[in-house]
Amino acid sequence: MDAGIDKNEDQERAFRIVGEHFVTGDQDQLLLHISGIRGSGKSHVINAIRTLFEKMDRADKLQVTAPTGCAVLSLESLTYHSVVLLRRNFHIGITQGQVNQTDLEDIWKNVAYLIIDEISLVSAR
């Protein structure tokens, strides 16, 4: 179940868990937390998972989110706020605008897997 990307043992284990869950069509919810210091390969695992979904022609089943525009570019993902169609005004600290239910449903209609990069930056509120 290799996506053509070299991985260390821990990265391979995380990749295999997601890959096997996806390929077997397991309907149980998969919750997997991948942690590590900067440079430990978390983004490498995300990219390998993305490559797997693309090779299986099922990229629509995977949504990757990241906290900032820079992270979004490196992971080819959407920001936390944009994936739920919220605009955030960081100068005044509030979320603005109405969410269109139909647009939100269109974004999520095929998604079965959500990867949240830098989960520690997501507020509990």
Sequence and secondary structure as in RCSB ss.txt:
>XXXX:A:sequence
MDAGIDKNEDQERAFRIVGEHFVTGDQDQLLLHISGIRGSGKSHVINAIRTLFEKMDRADKLQVTAPTGCAVLSL
ESLTYHSVVLLRRNFHIGITQGQVNQTDLEDIWKNVAYLIIDEISLVSAR
>XXXX:A:secstr
   S    HHHHHHHHHHHHHHHHT  S         TTSSHHHHHHHHHHHHHHTT GGGEEEEESSHHHHHHH
T EEHHHHTT EEETTTTEEES   HHHHHHHHTT  EEEETTGGGS   
